[in-house]
């Protein structure tokens, strides 16, 4: 018997057996779980955006305070006076 025929026989046997009873509140539990997962994803997305905004604000504050775009002051020697 080929692999395809064996699979067909297995499917037929599975379809001919008695199916187990499905709990009556299965749809309600699935909807509740889905809503919980959506809330969790929404909260995590908001936390991620809040953290990203915090990083941007921290970078902006550092840039304003440190001003990395300006050249550092030139180091010069003090004038020589007692000659």
C-alpha positions as CSV (number, residue, x, y, z in Angstrom):
1,X,0.0,0.0,0.0
2,X,1.3,3.4,-0.9
3,X,1.8,6.3,1.6
4,X,-1.2,8.1,0.2
5,X,-3.5,5.1,0.6
6,X,-2.3,4.6,4.2
7,X,-3.0,8.3,5.0
8,X,-6.5,8.0,3.5
9,X,-7.2,5.0,5.6
10,X,-6.1,6.8,8.7
11,X,-8.3,9.8,7.9
12,X,-11.3,7.5,7.3
13,X,-10.7,5.7,10.6
14,X,-10.5,9.1,12.4
15,X,-13.7,10.3,10.8
16,X,-15.6,7.1,11.6
17,X,-14.8,7.2,15.3
18,X,-17.0,8.9,17.9
19,X,-16.1,12.5,18.3
20,X,-15.5,13.8,21.9
21,X,-18.0,16.3,23.3
22,X,-16.9,19.9,23.1
23,X,-17.4,22.0,26.2
24,X,-20.4,24.4,26.0
25,X,-18.4,27.4,27.1
26,X,-15.5,26.8,24.7
27,X,-16.3,29.8,22.4
28,X,-16.7,32.1,25.4
29,X,-13.4,31.0,26.9
30,X,-11.6,31.3,23.5
31,X,-13.0,34.9,23.0
32,X,-12.0,35.8,26.6
33,X,-8.4,34.5,26.0
34,X,-8.2,36.3,22.7
35,X,-9.3,39.6,24.3
36,X,-6.7,39.0,27.1
37,X,-4.0,38.5,24.5
38,X,-5.0,41.6,22.6
39,X,-4.9,43.7,25.8
40,X,-1.5,42.3,26.7
41,X,-0.1,43.1,23.3
42,X,-1.5,46.6,23.4
43,X,0.0,47.2,26.8
44,X,3.4,45.9,25.7
45,X,3.3,48.0,22.5
46,X,2.5,51.1,24.6
47,X,5.3,50.3,27.0
48,X,7.7,49.9,24.1
49,X,6.7,53.2,22.6
50,X,7.0,54.9,26.0
51,X,10.5,53.5,26.4
52,X,11.5,54.6,22.9
53,X,10.1,58.1,23.6
54,X,12.1,58.1,26.8
55,X,15.3,57.2,24.9
56,X,14.7,60.0,22.4
57,X,14.1,62.6,25.2
58,X,17.2,61.4,27.1
59,X,19.3,61.7,23.9
60,X,17.9,65.2,23.2
61,X,18.7,66.4,26.8
62,X,22.2,65.0,26.5
63,X,22.7,66.6,23.1
64,X,21.6,70.0,24.4
65,X,23.8,69.8,27.5
66,X,26.9,68.3,26.0
67,X,26.6,70.0,22.6
68,X,28.8,67.4,20.8
69,X,28.6,69.2,17.5
70,X,30.8,72.0,18.8
71,X,34.6,71.7,18.7
72,X,36.3,71.5,22.1
73,X,38.0,74.7,23.3
74,X,41.6,75.0,22.1
75,X,44.1,74.3,24.8
76,X,46.7,77.1,24.9
77,X,49.6,77.7,27.2
78,X,49.6,80.7,29.5
79,X,51.5,83.8,28.4
80,X,55.2,83.9,29.3
81,X,55.7,87.2,31.3
82,X,58.9,87.1,33.4
83,X,61.7,87.3,30.8
